[in-house]
Amino acid sequence: MSTRIYTKTGDDGTTGLFGGSRVSKDHLRIHAYGTVDELNSIIGIALTYDMPHDVREQLLAISSELFTVGADLATPLDPPPIYDIPRVAEEHILDLERRIDAFDAELSPLKNFILPGGAPAAAQLHLARTVCRRAERLTVSLAVHEDLGGFVVRYLNRLSDYLFTTARIVNHRAGIEDTPWRPRA
């Protein structure tokens, strides 16, 4: 006997959070973790393109971490959940910082803003960066109303920096230079 993907429990416009409570599907919490899911899908698209092996491995690990971010956002701290839910921790943020620093060591310092684009994988990573910033904004808005702990917002902020740096490293290793922004005079 197979399990059906549909439950019909959301037909009334609500969805269940980890812990059992139900909220409207337009709740800020749902927007936040839904945008994290969208971000993860864009990273999945980026992974269909050619890229350096170490970048691919890191992005696969981050894709898995984004499920942790989603679970964290889908689980209110109050009341405490009855299930053991994975949460974003400081170590996740430190790992991103180490990866950014390693890639930065290969890149020339930025002297001006750059345009998104370049290799297909890099262009997708630039798109992922912008969606990550949206997820961060939504999460910050949610944090105004609910305690999210100390790490989710910081993780998303650092992740957007990582995605920007990773887009640059993908282009750099493909021999594609950054395209500087040149405002019209």
Secondary structure, 3 states (H helix, E strand, C coil): CCCCCCCCCCCCCEEECCCCCEEECCCHHHHHHHHHHHHHHHHHHHCCCCCCHHHHHHHHHHHHHHHHHHHHHCCCCCCCCCCCCCCCCHHHHHHHHHHHHHHHCCCCCCCCCEECCCCHHHHHHHHHHHHHHHHHHHHHHHHHHCCCCCCHHHHHHHHHHHHHHHHHHHHHHCCCCCEECCCCC
